[in-house]
Amino acid sequence: MKNTYTPLINKLLRHYEEQEFPFHVPGHKFGKLMSNQKWAENLLALDATELKGLDDLHNPTDVIKEAQDLTASFYGADKSYFLINGTTVGNLAMILTTCKPDARVLVQRNCHKSVINGIQLAGARPVMLSPEIDRLTGVATGVTLEQVRKAFHKYDSMDAIILTNPNYYGMTKNLSEIISFVHKKNVPVLVDEAHGAHYSIGAPFPPSALSMGADVVVQSAHKTLPAMTMASFLHINSAIVDVERLEENLQLLQSSSPSYMLMASLDYARSYLESLEIHDIDRIVGQIKKLIERLNKIVQIEVIDSTDSCDWVDPLKVVVQSKTSLSGYELQSVLEKAGIFSELADPYNVLFILPLATLDRIDEFASIVEMQLSPYEPCERKSVKIDRFPSITELTMTYKELQGLETKGVPLKEAVGHISAETLIPYPPGIPLIMKGERISQSHIDQCLFLIEKGARFQGTNPEDIQVIG
């Protein structure tokens, strides 16, 4: 008997019907930021292939080249590239372009897993910098110039430095001094700016790392702009990165049948940004302030409006903490029952990603939040737990040394002192907690157990039973 049931489609349609406030990615918010575009009514009409007159992503000479050139001009890059395999493929390409086997590369510990995967594919050796921790949220932010200086003093050479800026929560650091210092060493600066594709529109939004002098910057257009999931930009503005090799790596890593729907959404995302006038931005920011003021009148929650370890905070990222016994995960769950879907939760915080557009239904949204939380009494909260790792660390065993070694599973509580044979990743946000090849410390264990207790999800593994070198 044939089964024509479509479980994924059905679930997606149910989710669409249940959501009232989609404060999460993608940035088009179920097409609301494309609602006045006729072509968006039937995206399948754009699902073409490399026919005559439609150009070729892997050898653009016509309309794709024109669209990419317009993007480069807007962002102030020498060249910009459309990515149809997400920021992941941009991170992989820039790392494979600049990092040689066995060479050291400086990387923030709170990088995305795709950065670590790229370093592993390149056969390079990561030197990890532990970021500062924001005391209000317990969230890792960025690294300091002093850390970077110490790392360069400790090691003879680096192939590249890879920075993550902003972090998932929109906390952004000024990288200018770090970039200037690193460039004096003739080392390229690669920046995963996944959450900053809108940063070129000016204050009060943070500046892009491109304007600070970074060599290669990768942005997830789909996170805050009206672009489809997996649609990203890669920008290069460098005299020390091999452009031809970068383009070759993009061809190797991206699909040979690129989605014209994704590319079209990137074309529109750039156009949308260029269409915003100062009065549009002022109105958007004004409504965000109104939303925050309304939420802060709810006694069960608090909007975190400042941080102590970054230079800017993205207005589109609103971080809320419970003032009740609810953890961040539990608060997220309570709100989802009313059709309010946030981007992520952690033990303390819930993150809302707002649209880069005029907000509507602010009072209705706040009233629903207030009603959902009315059964919960405010109480004194425990202080935020701060986990710190050594400032500069290397893997105990390189990726090359790990190849072919036998592994075994051990209970997490008994793993102290073992070398991890896998990478343990709470998801979201996809930031590795224990890295493959790293010696497991008690601090690792404590943080994992804390996250498990609070209800965190781990991707691709059972965090209570970890694979180690046998």
C-alpha positions as CSV (number, residue, x, y, z in Angstrom):
1,M,0.0,0.0,0.0
2,K,1.4,3.4,-1.0
3,N,1.9,6.0,1.7
4,T,1.4,9.6,0.6
5,Y,1.6,11.0,4.1
6,T,4.0,14.0,4.3
7,P,5.0,14.3,8.0
8,L,7.5,17.2,7.5
9,I,5.2,19.3,5.4
10,N,2.3,18.7,7.8
11,K,4.4,19.7,10.8
12,L,5.7,22.9,9.1
13,L,2.2,23.9,8.2
14,R,1.0,23.3,11.7
15,H,3.8,25.4,13.1
16,Y,3.0,28.2,10.7
17,E,-0.6,28.2,11.9
18,E,0.3,28.0,15.6
19,Q,2.9,30.8,15.6
20,E,1.6,34.3,16.5
21,F,5.0,36.1,17.0
22,P,8.0,34.6,15.2
23,F,10.9,36.3,17.0
24,H,13.4,34.0,15.5
25,V,15.3,33.5,12.2
26,P,14.9,33.6,9.2
27,G,14.7,37.4,9.0
28,H,11.9,37.5,6.5
29,K,9.5,36.4,9.3
30,F,7.5,33.9,7.2
31,G,7.6,36.3,4.2
32,K,6.2,39.4,6.0
33,L,9.2,41.5,4.9
34,M,8.5,40.3,1.3
35,S,4.8,40.7,1.4
36,N,4.6,43.5,-1.2
37,Q,6.8,41.7,-3.7
38,K,4.8,39.8,-6.4
39,W,7.6,37.3,-7.1
40,A,7.5,36.3,-3.4
41,E,3.9,35.0,-3.8
42,N,5.2,32.1,-5.8
43,L,8.9,31.5,-5.1
44,L,8.8,28.4,-7.2
45,A,8.6,30.6,-10.2
46,L,12.2,31.5,-9.5
47,D,13.4,27.9,-9.1
48,A,15.4,27.9,-12.3
49,T,18.7,26.5,-13.4
50,E,21.8,27.8,-15.3
51,L,19.9,28.5,-18.5
52,K,21.1,31.0,-21.2
53,G,20.7,34.5,-19.8
54,L,20.5,33.4,-16.2
55,D,24.3,33.3,-15.6
56,D,26.3,30.8,-13.5
57,L,27.1,31.3,-9.8
58,H,30.5,29.5,-10.3
59,N,31.5,31.6,-13.2
60,P,29.4,34.8,-13.0
61,T,29.6,37.2,-15.9
62,D,26.1,38.6,-16.2
63,V,23.1,39.1,-13.8
64,I,24.7,37.2,-10.9
65,K,27.9,39.1,-11.3
66,E,25.9,42.4,-11.3
67,A,24.0,41.4,-8.2
68,Q,27.2,40.5,-6.4
69,D,28.9,43.7,-7.5
70,L,26.0,45.7,-6.1
71,T,26.4,43.8,-2.8
72,A,30.1,44.6,-2.7
73,S,29.5,48.2,-3.4
74,F,26.9,48.5,-0.6
75,Y,29.0,46.7,2.0
76,G,32.3,48.4,1.0
77,A,34.0,45.2,-0.1
78,D,36.4,44.5,-2.9
79,K,34.3,41.5,-3.9
80,S,31.2,39.9,-2.5
81,Y,29.9,36.3,-3.1
82,F,26.5,34.8,-2.8
83,L,26.6,31.6,-0.6
84,I,23.8,29.1,-1.0
85,N,25.2,26.6,1.6
86,G,25.0,29.1,4.5
87,T,27.6,30.9,6.4
88,T,29.0,27.4,7.2
89,V,30.4,27.2,3.6
90,G,31.9,30.7,3.9
91,N,33.7,29.8,7.1
92,L,35.0,26.6,5.5
93,A,36.2,28.4,2.4
94,M,38.0,31.2,4.1
95,I,39.8,28.8,6.5
96,L,40.8,26.4,3.7
97,T,42.1,29.3,1.7
98,T,44.3,30.7,4.5
99,C,45.3,27.8,6.7
100,K,47.9,25.2,5.9
101,P,48.2,21.7,7.4
102,D,49.9,21.6,10.8
103,A,50.0,25.5,10.9
104,R,48.6,27.2,13.9
105,V,45.5,29.4,13.7
106,L,44.2,31.6,16.4
107,V,40.4,31.2,17.1
108,Q,37.9,32.3,19.7
109,R,36.7,29.4,21.9
110,N,33.1,30.5,21.5
111,C,33.2,30.1,17.7
112,H,30.6,28.2,15.7
113,K,31.1,24.5,15.1
114,S,31.7,25.2,11.4
115,V,34.9,27.1,12.3
116,I,36.2,24.1,14.2
117,N,35.2,21.8,11.3
118,G,37.0,24.1,8.9
119,I,40.2,24.0,10.9
120,Q,39.9,20.2,11.1
121,L,39.4,19.9,7.3
122,A,42.5,22.2,6.8
123,G,44.5,20.0,9.1
124,A,45.5,23.1,11.0
125,R,46.2,23.4,14.7
126,P,43.7,25.7,16.7
127,V,45.1,27.9,19.4
128,M,42.0,28.9,21.4
129,L,41.3,32.2,23.1
130,S,38.7,32.1,25.9
131,P,36.4,35.1,25.5
132,E,35.3,37.5,28.2
133,I,32.0,36.6,29.9
134,D,29.2,39.1,30.3
135,R,28.3,39.2,34.0
136,L,24.6,40.0,33.5
137,T,23.8,37.1,31.1
138,G,26.6,34.6,31.6
139,V,27.2,34.8,27.9
140,A,30.6,34.6,26.2
141,T,31.4,37.7,24.2
142,G,34.8,38.4,22.6
143,V,38.5,38.4,23.1
144,T,40.8,41.2,24.1
145,L,43.8,42.8,22.3
146,E,46.0,41.7,25.3
147,Q,45.1,38.0,24.7
148,V,45.9,38.3,21.0
149,R,49.3,39.9,21.8
150,K,50.1,37.2,24.3
151,A,49.2,34.4,21.8
152,F,51.4,35.9,19.1
153,H,54.2,36.3,21.6
154,K,53.9,32.7,22.7
155,Y,53.9,31.2,19.2
156,D,56.3,31.9,16.4
157,S,53.7,32.1,13.6
158,M,50.0,32.0,12.8
159,D,48.3,31.4,9.5
160,A,45.2,33.4,10.4
161,I,43.1,34.7,13.3
162,I,39.4,33.8,13.3
163,L,37.1,36.0,15.3
164,T,33.3,35.7,16.0
165,N,31.7,39.1,16.1
166,P,28.9,39.7,17.1
167,N,28.0,36.8,19.3
168,Y,24.6,35.1,19.0
169,Y,23.1,37.6,21.4
170,G,24.1,40.7,19.3
171,M,26.9,41.7,21.7
172,T,29.6,43.3,19.5
173,K,33.2,44.4,20.1
174,N,35.3,46.9,18.4
175,L,37.9,44.8,16.5
176,S,39.9,47.7,15.1
177,E,42.9,47.5,17.4
178,I,43.1,43.7,17.2
179,I,42.9,43.9,13.4
180,S,45.6,46.6,13.2
181,F,47.9,44.6,15.5
182,V,47.4,41.3,13.5
183,H,47.9,43.0,10.2
184,K,51.3,44.2,11.4
185,K,52.2,40.5,11.6
186,N,51.0,40.1,8.0
187,V,48.3,37.7,9.2
188,P,44.8,37.8,7.7
189,V,41.8,38.4,10.0
190,L,38.8,36.3,9.2
191,V,35.5,37.2,10.9
192,D,32.4,35.1,11.3
193,E,29.8,37.9,11.3
194,A,26.8,35.6,10.9
195,H,24.5,37.8,12.9
196,G,25.6,41.1,11.5
197,A,24.4,41.2,7.9
198,H,22.5,44.4,8.6
199,Y,25.3,46.2,10.3
200,S,26.1,48.4,7.4
201,I,23.0,50.6,7.8
202,G,24.6,52.8,10.5
203,A,24.0,53.8,14.1
204,P,22.5,52.8,16.4
205,F,23.4,49.5,14.8
206,P,27.0,48.4,15.3
207,P,29.6,48.7,12.5
208,S,30.6,45.8,10.4
209,A,34.1,44.2,10.8
210,L,34.6,45.1,7.1
211,S,34.7,48.8,8.1
212,M,37.2,47.9,10.9
213,G,39.6,46.4,8.3
214,A,38.9,42.6,8.4
215,D,40.2,40.6,5.4
216,V,37.3,38.2,5.0
217,V,33.8,38.6,6.6
218,V,31.0,36.0,6.3
219,Q,27.4,37.0,7.1
220,S,24.1,35.0,7.4
221,A,21.8,37.2,5.5
222,H,18.9,34.9,6.4
223,K,19.3,35.6,10.2
224,T,18.2,39.3,10.2
225,L,17.4,40.2,6.5
226,P,14.6,39.1,4.2
227,A,16.6,36.2,2.8
228,M,15.8,32.5,2.8
229,T,17.5,30.0,5.1
230,M,21.0,29.1,3.9
231,A,21.4,32.4,2.0
232,S,24.6,34.2,3.1
233,F,27.3,36.6,1.9
234,L,31.0,36.4,1.9
235,H,33.0,39.6,1.5
236,I,36.7,40.1,0.9
237,N,38.7,43.2,1.2
238,S,42.3,42.1,1.5
239,A,45.7,42.3,-0.1
240,I,47.0,39.2,1.7
241,V,44.3,36.7,1.0
242,D,44.5,34.8,-2.3
243,V,41.2,35.6,-4.1
244,E,41.6,33.0,-6.8
245,R,42.1,30.3,-4.2
246,L,39.1,31.5,-2.3
247,E,36.9,31.3,-5.4
248,E,38.2,27.8,-6.1
249,N,37.3,26.7,-2.6
250,L,33.8,28.1,-3.0
251,Q,33.4,26.1,-6.2
252,L,34.6,23.0,-4.5
253,L,32.3,23.4,-1.4
254,Q,29.1,24.7,-2.9
255,S,26.5,22.8,-4.8
256,S,27.0,22.6,-8.6
257,S,23.2,23.2,-8.8
258,P,22.8,26.4,-6.8
259,S,19.4,27.5,-5.8
260,Y,18.2,30.6,-7.8
261,M,15.6,31.1,-5.1
262,L,18.3,31.6,-2.5
263,M,20.4,33.8,-4.8
264,A,17.3,35.9,-5.6
265,S,16.5,36.3,-1.9
266,L,20.1,37.6,-1.4
267,D,19.6,40.1,-4.2
268,Y,16.4,41.2,-2.5
269,A,18.0,41.4,1.0
270,R,20.7,43.8,-0.3
271,S,18.1,45.9,-2.1
272,Y,15.9,45.9,1.0
273,L,18.8,47.3,3.1
274,E,19.6,50.0,0.5
275,S,15.9,51.0,0.5
276,L,15.9,51.9,4.2
277,E,16.0,55.6,4.9
278,I,17.1,57.3,8.1
279,H,13.5,57.9,9.1
280,D,12.8,54.2,8.5
281,I,15.6,53.2,10.9
282,D,14.5,55.8,13.5
283,R,11.0,54.4,13.4
284,I,12.2,50.8,13.8
285,V,14.4,51.6,16.7
286,G,11.7,53.7,18.3
287,Q,9.3,50.8,18.2
288,I,11.9,48.5,19.7
289,K,12.3,50.9,22.6
290,K,8.6,50.9,23.0
291,L,8.5,47.1,23.1
292,I,11.2,47.0,25.7
293,E,9.5,49.6,27.9
294,R,6.3,47.6,27.7
295,L,8.0,44.3,28.6
296,N,9.9,45.9,31.5
297,K,6.5,46.7,33.1
298,I,5.9,42.9,33.5
299,V,7.1,42.0,37.0
300,Q,8.1,38.5,36.1
301,I,10.7,39.4,33.5
302,E,13.5,41.9,32.8
303,V,15.0,43.0,29.5
304,I,18.8,43.1,29.7
305,D,19.6,46.5,28.2
306,S,23.4,46.8,28.7
307,T,26.4,44.6,29.0
308,D,29.8,45.1,30.5
309,S,32.1,43.3,28.0
310,C,31.2,44.6,24.6
311,D,31.1,48.0,22.8
312,W,27.7,47.7,21.1
313,V,24.5,45.7,21.4
314,D,22.4,45.0,18.3
315,P,18.9,46.6,18.8
316,L,17.3,43.6,16.9
317,K,18.5,41.2,19.7
318,V,16.3,41.5,22.8
319,V,17.5,39.3,25.7
320,V,14.9,38.6,28.5
321,Q,15.6,37.1,31.9
322,S,13.0,35.6,34.2
323,K,12.5,37.2,37.6
324,T,10.7,34.0,38.8
325,S,11.8,30.5,39.5
326,L,11.6,29.7,35.8
327,S,14.9,29.0,34.0
328,G,15.5,30.4,30.5
329,Y,14.5,27.1,29.0
330,E,11.3,27.0,31.0
331,L,10.4,30.6,30.2
332,Q,10.8,29.8,26.5
333,S,8.5,26.8,26.9
334,V,5.8,28.8,28.7
335,L,5.8,31.5,25.9
336,E,5.6,28.9,23.1
337,K,2.3,27.7,24.5
338,A,0.9,31.1,23.5
339,G,2.4,31.0,20.0
340,I,5.4,33.2,21.0
341,F,8.5,31.5,19.4
342,S,11.9,32.9,20.4
343,E,15.2,32.1,18.8
344,L,16.9,30.3,21.7
345,A,17.1,29.9,25.4
346,D,19.9,29.1,27.8
347,P,19.8,28.5,31.6
348,Y,19.2,32.2,32.3
349,N,18.1,34.0,29.1
350,V,15.6,33.9,26.3
351,L,16.6,35.6,23.0
352,F,14.2,37.3,20.7
353,I,15.3,38.3,17.2
354,L,13.2,41.2,16.0
355,P,12.5,42.0,12.4
356,L,14.3,44.8,10.6
357,A,11.0,46.4,9.9
358,T,8.1,48.2,11.6
359,L,6.8,46.3,14.6
360,D,3.1,45.8,15.0
361,R,0.9,44.3,17.8
362,I,3.4,45.5,20.5
363,D,0.7,45.9,23.2
364,E,-1.0,42.7,22.2
365,F,2.3,40.8,22.4
366,A,3.2,42.2,25.8
367,S,-0.3,41.5,27.1
368,I,0.0,37.8,26.1
369,V,3.4,37.6,27.7
370,E,2.0,39.1,30.9
371,M,-1.0,36.8,30.9
372,Q,1.2,33.7,30.4
373,L,3.5,34.6,33.2
374,S,0.8,35.8,35.7
375,P,0.7,32.4,37.6
376,Y,4.4,32.8,38.5
377,E,5.5,34.9,41.5
378,P,8.6,37.0,41.3
379,C,11.4,35.8,43.5
380,E,15.0,36.4,44.2
381,R,17.1,34.8,41.5
382,K,20.4,33.0,41.9
383,S,23.4,34.8,40.6
384,V,24.6,34.0,37.0
385,K,27.1,31.1,37.0
386,I,30.3,32.2,35.2
387,D,32.5,29.5,33.7
388,R,36.0,30.4,32.8
389,F,38.6,28.5,30.8
390,P,42.3,29.2,30.6
391,S,43.0,32.3,28.5
392,I,45.1,30.5,25.8
393,T,44.9,26.8,25.1
394,E,45.8,24.2,22.4
395,L,44.4,20.8,21.8
396,T,46.2,18.0,23.6
397,M,46.2,15.9,20.4
398,T,46.1,17.4,16.9
399,Y,43.4,16.2,14.4
400,K,46.1,14.3,12.6
401,E,47.3,12.5,15.7
402,L,43.7,11.4,16.5
403,Q,43.2,9.6,13.2
404,G,42.9,5.8,13.5
405,L,43.0,5.8,17.3
406,E,40.6,3.5,19.2
407,T,37.9,5.2,21.2
408,K,35.6,4.1,24.0
409,G,32.5,5.6,25.8
410,V,32.7,6.7,29.4
411,P,30.2,8.3,31.7
412,L,30.7,12.1,31.6
413,K,31.2,12.2,35.3
414,E,34.2,9.9,35.0
415,A,35.8,11.6,31.9
416,V,38.1,14.0,33.7
417,G,41.6,13.7,32.4
418,H,40.6,11.8,29.3
419,I,41.2,13.2,25.8
420,S,37.9,13.7,24.0
421,A,37.3,11.8,20.7
422,E,34.3,13.9,19.8
423,T,33.1,17.5,20.0
424,L,30.3,18.2,22.4
425,I,28.0,21.0,21.2
426,P,24.9,22.4,22.9
427,Y,22.5,23.5,20.2
428,P,21.5,26.2,19.8
429,P,23.8,28.2,19.6
430,G,26.1,25.6,18.1
431,I,29.2,26.6,20.1
432,P,31.5,23.7,21.0
433,L,31.9,23.1,24.8
434,I,34.3,20.2,24.7
435,M,36.5,19.9,21.5
436,K,37.8,16.8,19.8
437,G,41.4,16.3,20.9
438,E,41.0,18.4,24.1
439,R,41.8,17.0,27.5
440,I,38.6,17.0,29.6
441,S,38.7,19.1,32.7
442,Q,36.5,19.3,35.8
443,S,35.3,22.7,34.5
444,H,34.1,21.0,31.3
445,I,32.2,18.4,33.3
446,D,30.6,20.9,35.6
447,Q,29.4,23.0,32.7
448,C,28.0,20.1,30.8
449,L,26.2,18.7,33.9
450,F,24.8,22.2,34.6
451,L,23.4,22.5,31.1
452,I,21.9,19.0,31.1
453,E,20.2,19.7,34.4
454,K,18.7,22.9,33.0
455,G,17.4,21.2,29.9
456,A,19.9,22.0,27.2
457,R,19.9,20.0,24.0
458,F,23.2,18.6,22.6
459,Q,23.7,17.9,18.9
460,G,24.7,14.5,17.6
461,T,25.7,12.9,20.8
462,N,24.6,11.8,24.2
463,P,26.3,14.3,26.6
464,E,26.0,11.9,29.5
465,D,28.2,9.3,27.8
466,I,31.2,10.8,25.9
467,Q,33.6,9.1,23.5
468,V,37.3,9.4,24.6
469,I,40.6,8.0,23.3
470,G,40.7,4.5,24.5
